Amino acid sequence: MTGEQADLRLYTLGEKSQRTGMFGLPLRATIIAGVAFIVAMLVLMQGGLGAGALIAVLAVGYLAPAVLRIGNRTLYEVAQMRWQFWRAQAAGSTVYRSGPNSRVPGGRYRLPGALAKTELHVGRDVAGNDFALIRDRALNQYTVLLNASSRGQEPLTVANRNDMTAEWGAWLADLSLNDDVVAATVTVESYPTTGQDLMAAVKNSVDESTPEIARRIQAESAVEFARGKLVTRSWIAITFKAATAMQRKDPEAMATDLGFRLPGLYQRLEYAGVSATPMSPEAAVGLAMRCYRPDLEEVINRARLASEPLGVDWEDAGPATAVAKWNHYRHEDWVSRSFEMAAPPAAAFPDHVLRPLLEPKTDIPRKRITLVYRPIAAGDGQRQVEKEHTDAVNAANKTRSIGKATAGLRLERTEAARQALARGGQLGEYSLLVTLTLRDTELLDQGAAIIGQLGNRSQLRLHSTNGQQDAAFAAGLGLGVLLDQKSTISSFARAE
């Protein structure tokens, strides 16, 4: 083993927050089982054998669906999602139509679902950059978008990689020190390029005195080389909650506040190897349009390269039609299937663990990966870690030998979290969404299998977001939609 390999750091994501009862069962299930056992025993002592047996059967009938899971969901959750989807489908609310002949106010082509009631405002930071500010009036939240580009495959030493990863972790940790930061998302999308950027670069680099035949050859070569080639683009979204009455009432107040803070946020990303700049309102509209209608890619790029206005407002950035199915989402002539991370890497992983999932792949030319980070306020994080550590100690003492190893690993991870907090780290929750977009519905299953393989290579277990494909698609856009804020699943179904 070389010295460089020996210095490569490995990382872990910590332990999922949970309360453990007896035998490793969820705390709520343990309480119900205990109460049912006591009641059944009391009934049996009074001679009611049938009634006692009935109570025991009912308790088992409740516990089994609460403990058994499909993916990372209890059977109760799956059943409730099925019921809710069936009701929505019967009511016709899974079908979205916009435009002059629709029910959308003003006959606009608004974005569907969770983005339907959002507004787009413009702000300017102290560095002089205009930025898009997406307002969710119902939640009193604002989202800022940043164009982002990383160093990619540029050769780096292990020390450089370790330092940049540490800076990224420090940037995320600092979000916990801001009480109004709700979430940060990073989205990486691969797609077939139209070749317009390369053609424009070639055109601008050719001297006017160059013979016509030479200029034509260069232009044709650029077209042949670039068209259809898979490339990636990425953006970061930071969602803030309105902390004052004025910010909740007036977007200008929020824009002014963020105008002072934003440069410090995106300039520090340079140390993490990420070049980030505020995304303009025009670019934000184009981003939403090309995600719902990828066939507009060329039109949007043409306007951008010509420095011409797109001529479309946020209220008209959505599709004319969209239909949510149980296992996919159709938006105009395109169909998408979204997946969620059911389980993170089970073991320690290197900094490039997500590379197989992020790299473009010709079999699935359009895919989008969104990593969601929910910072927990510094004080709350400290209390939660201590609570988790205490619960892990109790679970390790209660668990029988068959689950002793799992309980021991959980105890080690909670202890590591305590040490990380002592060194200045912060606590956060994370999730990951993957969206596959194709023209042909019949190819979805084949594409889903490829996504599953890429997830396995990235040490992730991915599950299709069945029953909420439209919401997962919107959340995967990195425009400020957070799935947990839109959840309609009851705490009873989650067995919390």
C-alpha positions as CSV (number, residue, x, y, z in Angstrom):
1,M,0.0,0.0,0.0
2,T,1.4,3.4,-1.0
3,G,1.6,6.3,1.4
4,E,-1.0,8.2,-0.7
5,Q,-3.5,5.4,-0.3
6,A,-2.8,5.1,3.4
7,D,-3.7,8.8,3.9
8,L,-7.1,8.6,2.2
9,R,-9.8,9.4,4.7
10,L,-12.9,7.4,5.2
11,Y,-16.2,8.9,6.3
12,T,-19.5,7.7,8.0
13,L,-22.9,9.4,8.2
14,G,-23.7,8.6,11.8
15,E,-26.8,6.9,13.1
16,K,-30.4,7.4,12.1
17,S,-32.4,9.0,15.0
18,Q,-34.6,6.4,16.7
19,R,-36.0,5.4,20.0
20,T,-35.5,1.7,20.9
21,G,-37.6,-0.4,23.2
22,M,-37.3,-4.0,24.2
23,F,-35.8,-6.6,21.8
24,G,-34.8,-3.8,19.4
25,L,-38.4,-2.9,18.6
26,P,-39.5,0.7,18.2
27,L,-40.4,2.4,21.5
28,R,-44.0,2.8,20.6
29,A,-44.4,-0.8,19.5
30,T,-42.8,-1.9,22.8
31,I,-45.2,0.2,24.9
32,I,-48.2,-1.2,23.1
33,A,-46.9,-4.7,23.4
34,G,-46.3,-4.2,27.1
35,V,-49.7,-2.8,27.8
36,A,-51.4,-5.5,25.7
37,F,-49.4,-8.2,27.6
38,I,-50.4,-6.8,31.0
39,V,-54.1,-6.5,30.0
40,A,-54.1,-10.0,28.5
41,M,-52.6,-11.4,31.7
42,L,-55.1,-9.7,33.9
43,V,-58.0,-11.0,31.8
44,L,-56.6,-14.5,31.8
45,M,-56.2,-14.3,35.6
46,Q,-60.0,-13.6,35.8
47,G,-60.7,-16.7,33.8
48,G,-61.3,-15.0,30.5
49,L,-59.3,-17.2,28.2
50,G,-61.0,-16.2,25.0
51,A,-60.9,-12.5,25.8
52,G,-57.2,-12.7,26.8
53,A,-56.4,-14.6,23.6
54,L,-58.3,-12.0,21.5
55,I,-56.3,-9.2,23.1
56,A,-53.0,-11.0,22.3
57,V,-54.1,-11.6,18.7
58,L,-55.1,-7.9,18.3
59,A,-51.7,-6.8,19.7
60,V,-49.8,-9.0,17.3
61,G,-52.0,-7.8,14.5
62,Y,-51.0,-4.2,15.3
63,L,-47.3,-4.9,15.9
64,A,-46.6,-7.0,12.8
65,P,-47.3,-4.2,10.2
66,A,-45.5,-1.7,12.5
67,V,-42.3,-3.7,12.6
68,L,-42.3,-5.3,9.1
69,R,-41.1,-2.9,6.4
70,I,-41.0,-2.6,2.6
71,G,-37.9,-0.6,1.9
72,N,-37.8,1.9,4.7
73,R,-41.5,2.1,5.2
74,T,-43.8,0.2,7.6
75,L,-46.7,-1.8,6.1
76,Y,-49.0,0.8,7.6
77,E,-47.3,3.6,5.6
78,V,-47.5,1.6,2.4
79,A,-51.2,0.9,3.0
80,Q,-51.9,4.6,3.8
81,M,-50.1,5.7,0.7
82,R,-52.0,3.3,-1.4
83,W,-55.3,4.5,0.0
84,Q,-54.3,8.2,-0.4
85,F,-53.2,7.7,-4.0
86,W,-56.4,5.8,-4.9
87,R,-58.5,8.6,-3.5
88,A,-56.5,11.2,-5.4
89,Q,-56.8,9.3,-8.6
90,A,-60.6,8.8,-8.1
91,A,-60.9,12.6,-7.5
92,G,-58.9,13.4,-10.6
93,S,-56.2,15.3,-8.7
94,T,-53.4,13.2,-10.1
95,V,-54.0,14.9,-13.5
96,Y,-52.7,18.4,-14.0
97,R,-53.6,20.7,-16.9
98,S,-52.7,24.3,-17.3
99,G,-53.0,27.0,-19.9
100,P,-55.9,29.1,-21.2
101,N,-58.4,26.2,-21.2
102,S,-57.6,25.0,-17.7
103,R,-58.7,25.9,-14.2
104,V,-55.4,27.6,-13.4
105,P,-56.0,31.2,-12.4
106,G,-55.3,33.5,-15.3
107,G,-54.9,30.6,-17.7
108,R,-51.2,30.5,-16.9
109,Y,-48.8,27.5,-17.3
110,R,-47.9,27.4,-13.6
111,L,-45.6,24.8,-12.2
112,P,-47.6,21.8,-10.8
113,G,-47.9,20.3,-7.4
114,A,-45.8,21.7,-4.5
115,L,-44.4,24.4,-6.7
116,A,-47.8,25.7,-7.9
117,K,-48.1,28.5,-5.2
118,T,-44.5,29.6,-5.2
119,E,-43.4,33.0,-6.3
120,L,-40.2,34.3,-7.9
121,H,-38.6,37.5,-6.7
122,V,-35.2,39.1,-7.5
123,G,-32.6,40.3,-5.1
124,R,-29.1,41.8,-5.4
125,D,-26.2,40.9,-3.1
126,V,-23.5,43.3,-1.9
127,A,-21.2,42.0,-4.6
128,G,-23.6,43.3,-7.2
129,N,-25.0,40.0,-8.4
130,D,-28.7,39.5,-9.0
131,F,-30.2,36.4,-7.5
132,A,-33.4,34.4,-7.8
133,L,-35.5,34.2,-4.6
134,I,-38.2,31.6,-4.6
135,R,-40.9,32.3,-2.1
136,D,-43.2,29.6,-0.6
137,R,-45.8,31.8,1.0
138,A,-47.6,28.9,2.8
139,L,-44.4,27.9,4.7
140,N,-42.9,31.4,5.0
141,Q,-39.7,30.1,3.3
142,Y,-37.4,31.5,0.7
143,T,-34.9,29.6,-1.5
144,V,-31.8,30.9,-3.1
145,L,-30.2,29.1,-6.1
146,L,-26.5,29.0,-6.8
147,N,-24.8,27.9,-10.1
148,A,-22.1,25.4,-9.0
149,S,-19.2,23.8,-10.8
150,S,-16.6,21.5,-9.2
151,R,-13.1,20.7,-10.3
152,G,-14.4,17.3,-11.6
153,Q,-11.6,14.9,-12.6
154,E,-8.8,17.4,-12.2
155,P,-5.8,15.7,-10.7
156,L,-5.6,16.3,-7.0
157,T,-3.4,15.0,-4.2
158,V,-5.0,13.1,-1.4
159,A,-4.2,16.0,0.9
160,N,-6.1,18.4,-1.4
161,R,-9.1,16.0,-1.5
162,N,-9.1,15.6,2.3
163,D,-8.9,19.4,2.8
164,M,-11.7,20.1,0.3
165,T,-13.9,17.5,1.9
166,A,-13.2,19.0,5.3
167,E,-14.1,22.4,4.0
168,W,-17.4,21.1,2.6
169,G,-18.2,19.6,6.0
170,A,-17.4,22.8,7.7
171,W,-19.6,24.7,5.3
172,L,-22.5,22.4,6.1
173,A,-21.8,22.6,9.8
174,D,-21.9,26.4,9.7
175,L,-25.5,26.2,8.4
176,S,-26.5,24.9,11.9
177,L,-25.2,28.1,13.4
178,N,-27.8,30.0,11.4
179,D,-31.2,29.5,13.0
180,D,-33.1,30.4,9.9
181,V,-31.5,27.9,7.5
182,V,-34.0,25.1,6.8
183,A,-32.1,23.0,4.2
184,A,-29.4,22.9,1.6
185,T,-29.6,20.8,-1.5
186,V,-27.0,19.9,-4.1
187,T,-28.3,18.8,-7.5
188,V,-26.2,17.2,-10.2
189,E,-27.9,16.5,-13.6
190,S,-26.5,14.7,-16.6
191,Y,-28.1,15.4,-20.0
192,P,-27.3,15.3,-23.8
193,T,-25.8,18.6,-24.8
194,T,-27.2,20.5,-27.8
195,G,-23.7,21.5,-28.8
196,Q,-24.6,25.2,-28.9
197,D,-22.1,26.3,-26.3
198,L,-19.2,24.7,-28.2
199,M,-20.4,26.1,-31.5
200,A,-20.6,29.6,-30.0
201,A,-17.1,29.2,-28.6
202,V,-15.8,28.1,-32.0
203,K,-17.6,31.0,-33.8
204,N,-16.1,33.5,-31.4
205,S,-12.6,32.1,-31.7
206,V,-12.4,32.1,-35.5
207,D,-10.8,35.1,-37.0
208,E,-12.7,37.0,-39.7
209,S,-9.8,36.6,-42.1
210,T,-10.0,32.8,-42.0
211,P,-11.1,31.4,-45.3
212,E,-14.8,30.4,-45.6
213,I,-14.1,26.7,-46.2
214,A,-12.0,26.6,-43.0
215,R,-14.6,28.3,-40.9
216,R,-17.3,25.9,-42.3
217,I,-15.1,22.9,-41.4
218,Q,-14.6,24.1,-37.9
219,A,-18.3,24.8,-37.4
220,E,-19.3,21.4,-38.7
221,S,-16.7,19.7,-36.6
222,A,-18.0,21.4,-33.5
223,V,-21.6,20.2,-34.3
224,E,-20.5,16.6,-34.9
225,F,-18.3,16.5,-31.8
226,A,-20.7,18.1,-29.3
227,R,-24.3,17.2,-30.3
228,G,-25.7,14.4,-28.1
229,K,-22.6,14.2,-25.9
230,L,-23.5,13.7,-22.2
231,V,-22.5,16.5,-19.9
232,T,-23.4,17.5,-16.4
233,R,-24.6,20.7,-14.7
234,S,-25.1,21.3,-11.0
235,W,-26.7,23.8,-8.7
236,I,-27.1,24.4,-5.0
237,A,-30.3,25.6,-3.2
238,I,-30.4,27.1,0.3
239,T,-33.8,27.4,1.9
240,F,-34.3,30.0,4.7
241,K,-37.3,30.5,6.9
242,A,-38.6,34.1,7.4
243,A,-37.5,35.0,10.9
244,T,-39.3,38.3,11.3
245,A,-42.8,39.6,10.7
246,M,-41.4,41.9,8.0
247,Q,-39.7,39.1,6.2
248,R,-42.9,37.0,6.2
249,K,-44.8,40.0,4.8
250,D,-42.4,41.6,2.4
251,P,-40.0,39.6,0.1
252,E,-37.9,42.8,-0.3
253,A,-37.0,42.6,3.4
254,M,-35.8,39.0,3.0
255,A,-33.9,39.9,-0.2
256,T,-32.1,42.7,1.5
257,D,-31.0,40.5,4.4
258,L,-29.8,37.7,2.1
259,G,-28.0,40.2,-0.1
260,F,-25.6,40.9,2.8
261,R,-25.2,37.2,3.7
262,L,-25.0,35.4,0.4
263,P,-21.4,36.3,-0.7
264,G,-20.0,34.8,2.5
265,L,-21.9,31.6,1.8
266,Y,-20.9,31.1,-1.9
267,Q,-17.4,32.5,-1.7
268,R,-16.4,30.1,1.0
269,L,-17.3,27.2,-1.3
270,E,-14.2,27.9,-3.3
271,Y,-12.2,26.3,-0.5
272,A,-14.3,23.1,-1.0
273,G,-13.4,23.0,-4.7
274,V,-16.8,24.4,-5.8
275,S,-17.1,27.6,-7.8
276,A,-20.6,29.0,-7.0
277,T,-22.4,32.1,-8.2
278,P,-25.9,33.3,-7.6
279,M,-28.4,32.1,-10.2
280,S,-30.4,34.9,-11.9
281,P,-34.2,34.8,-12.0
282,E,-34.0,34.3,-15.8
283,A,-31.8,31.2,-15.3
284,A,-34.1,29.9,-12.6
285,V,-37.1,30.1,-14.9
286,G,-35.1,28.3,-17.6
287,L,-34.1,25.6,-15.1
288,A,-37.6,24.8,-14.2
289,M,-38.7,24.8,-17.8
290,R,-36.0,22.4,-19.1
291,C,-36.7,20.0,-16.2
292,Y,-40.4,19.7,-17.0
293,R,-39.9,20.0,-20.7
294,P,-36.4,18.9,-21.8
295,D,-37.2,19.4,-25.4
296,L,-36.9,23.2,-24.7
297,E,-33.2,22.9,-24.0
298,E,-32.1,24.2,-27.3
299,V,-34.5,27.2,-27.2
300,I,-33.4,28.2,-23.7
301,N,-29.7,27.9,-24.6
302,R,-30.2,30.0,-27.8
303,A,-31.7,32.8,-25.8
304,R,-29.0,32.6,-23.2
305,L,-26.1,32.6,-25.7
306,A,-27.7,35.6,-27.5
307,S,-28.1,37.4,-24.2
308,E,-31.8,37.8,-25.0
309,P,-34.6,37.6,-22.5
310,L,-36.4,34.2,-22.4
311,G,-39.8,36.0,-22.4
312,V,-41.3,33.6,-19.9
313,D,-42.3,34.3,-16.3
314,W,-42.2,32.0,-13.4
315,E,-46.0,31.7,-13.6
316,D,-45.6,30.2,-17.1
317,A,-42.6,27.9,-16.5
318,G,-44.7,24.7,-16.0
319,P,-45.9,22.0,-18.4
320,A,-49.3,22.1,-20.1
321,T,-50.1,18.6,-18.8
322,A,-48.7,16.3,-16.1
323,V,-50.1,13.0,-14.8
324,A,-48.9,11.3,-11.6
325,K,-49.0,7.5,-11.8
326,W,-48.2,5.0,-8.9
327,N,-44.7,4.3,-10.1
328,H,-43.9,7.1,-12.6
329,Y,-44.7,10.7,-13.5
330,R,-45.6,11.9,-17.0
331,H,-44.8,15.6,-17.8
332,E,-45.9,16.4,-21.4
333,D,-44.1,14.1,-23.8
334,W,-41.6,12.9,-21.1
335,V,-41.8,10.3,-18.3
336,S,-39.8,10.2,-15.1
337,R,-39.4,7.8,-12.2
338,S,-37.9,9.0,-8.9
339,F,-36.1,7.0,-6.3
340,E,-35.2,7.7,-2.6
341,M,-32.3,6.6,-0.5
342,A,-33.7,3.8,1.6
343,A,-30.4,3.1,3.3
344,P,-27.1,5.0,3.3
345,P,-23.7,3.3,3.1
346,A,-23.6,0.7,5.8
347,A,-19.8,1.0,6.2
348,A,-17.2,3.8,6.1
349,F,-16.8,5.2,2.6
350,P,-14.3,7.4,0.6
351,D,-15.0,10.9,-0.7
352,H,-15.8,9.6,-4.2
353,V,-18.4,7.1,-3.1
354,L,-21.2,8.8,-5.2
355,R,-19.1,8.9,-8.4
356,P,-20.8,5.9,-10.1
357,L,-24.2,7.5,-9.6
358,L,-23.1,11.0,-10.6
359,E,-21.2,10.2,-13.8
360,P,-23.2,10.4,-17.1
361,K,-24.3,7.1,-18.6
362,T,-25.3,6.6,-22.2
363,D,-28.0,4.0,-21.3
364,I,-29.9,6.7,-19.2
365,P,-28.9,10.0,-20.7
366,R,-31.1,12.1,-18.4
367,K,-30.8,11.6,-14.7
368,R,-30.8,14.0,-11.7
369,I,-29.3,13.3,-8.3
370,T,-30.3,15.6,-5.4
371,L,-28.6,15.4,-2.0
372,V,-30.7,17.0,0.7
373,Y,-29.1,18.3,4.0
374,R,-31.3,19.5,6.9
375,P,-29.1,21.2,9.5
376,I,-30.2,20.9,13.1
377,A,-29.7,24.0,15.3
378,A,-26.5,23.7,17.3
379,G,-28.2,23.5,20.7
380,D,-30.9,21.1,19.6
381,G,-28.2,18.9,18.0
382,Q,-26.2,18.7,21.2
383,R,-29.3,17.6,23.1
384,Q,-30.4,15.1,20.4
385,V,-27.0,13.4,20.3
386,E,-26.9,13.0,24.1
387,K,-30.4,11.6,24.0
388,E,-29.5,9.2,21.2
389,H,-26.3,8.1,23.0
390,T,-28.3,7.4,26.2
391,D,-30.8,5.4,24.2
392,A,-28.1,3.5,22.4
393,V,-26.5,2.5,25.8
394,N,-29.9,1.3,27.1
395,A,-30.5,-0.7,23.8
396,A,-27.1,-2.3,24.1
397,N,-27.8,-3.4,27.6
398,K,-31.3,-4.7,26.8
399,T,-30.6,-6.4,23.4
400,R,-30.1,-10.2,23.4
401,S,-27.1,-11.8,21.8
402,I,-28.8,-12.1,18.4
403,G,-28.8,-8.3,18.0
404,K,-25.9,-7.4,20.2
405,A,-23.6,-6.6,17.3
406,T,-26.0,-4.1,15.8
407,A,-26.6,-2.4,19.1
408,G,-22.9,-2.2,19.7
409,L,-22.3,-0.5,16.3
410,R,-25.0,2.0,17.1
411,L,-23.4,2.8,20.4
412,E,-20.0,3.3,18.7
413,R,-21.6,5.7,16.1
414,T,-23.4,7.8,18.7
415,E,-20.2,8.0,20.7
416,A,-18.4,9.2,17.5
417,A,-21.1,11.8,17.0
418,R,-20.5,13.1,20.6
419,Q,-16.8,13.4,19.9
420,A,-17.5,15.2,16.5
421,L,-19.6,17.7,18.3
422,A,-16.9,18.3,20.9
423,R,-14.5,19.1,18.0
424,G,-16.8,21.7,16.5
425,G,-19.0,19.6,14.2
426,Q,-22.7,19.9,14.0
427,L,-25.7,17.6,13.5
428,G,-27.9,17.3,10.4
429,E,-30.3,15.0,8.6
430,Y,-29.7,13.9,5.1
431,S,-31.5,12.2,2.2
432,L,-31.0,11.6,-1.4
433,L,-33.3,11.6,-4.5
434,V,-32.6,10.2,-7.9
435,T,-34.8,11.1,-10.9
436,L,-34.6,9.2,-14.2
437,T,-36.2,10.9,-17.3
438,L,-37.0,9.2,-20.6
439,R,-39.2,9.5,-23.6
440,D,-40.5,6.0,-23.6
441,T,-42.5,4.6,-20.7
442,E,-41.6,1.0,-21.8
443,L,-37.9,1.7,-21.0
444,L,-38.5,2.8,-17.5
445,D,-38.1,-0.6,-15.9
446,Q,-34.8,-1.1,-17.8
447,G,-33.6,2.4,-16.7
448,A,-34.7,1.7,-13.1
449,A,-32.6,-1.5,-13.0
450,I,-29.6,0.5,-14.2
451,I,-30.2,3.1,-11.5
452,G,-30.4,0.3,-8.9
453,Q,-27.0,-1.0,-10.1
454,L,-25.4,2.5,-9.9
455,G,-26.8,2.9,-6.4
456,N,-25.3,-0.4,-5.4
457,R,-21.9,0.7,-6.7
458,S,-22.3,3.9,-4.7
459,Q,-23.1,1.8,-1.6
460,L,-26.7,3.0,-1.5
461,R,-30.0,1.2,-1.4
462,L,-32.5,3.0,-3.6
463,H,-36.3,2.5,-3.7
464,S,-38.9,3.9,-6.1
465,T,-41.0,6.6,-4.5
466,N,-44.2,4.9,-5.4
467,G,-47.4,6.8,-4.7
468,Q,-45.6,10.2,-4.5
469,Q,-43.8,10.4,-7.9
470,D,-45.0,13.9,-8.6
471,A,-43.9,15.2,-5.2
472,A,-40.5,13.4,-5.4
473,F,-40.0,14.8,-8.9
474,A,-40.5,18.4,-7.6
475,A,-38.3,17.8,-4.6
476,G,-35.5,16.4,-6.8
477,L,-35.5,19.6,-8.8
478,G,-33.5,21.4,-6.1
479,L,-35.9,24.4,-6.1
480,G,-36.8,24.4,-2.3
481,V,-39.4,21.6,-2.1
482,L,-38.7,19.3,0.8
483,L,-40.6,16.0,0.9
484,D,-40.9,15.8,4.7
485,Q,-42.7,19.2,4.7
486,K,-45.2,17.8,2.2
487,S,-45.8,14.4,3.9
488,T,-49.3,13.3,4.6
489,I,-48.4,10.1,6.3
490,S,-49.6,9.9,9.9
491,S,-47.3,9.3,12.9
492,F,-49.4,6.2,13.6
493,A,-48.5,4.7,10.2
494,R,-44.8,5.5,10.8
495,A,-45.1,3.7,14.2
496,E,-43.4,6.7,15.9
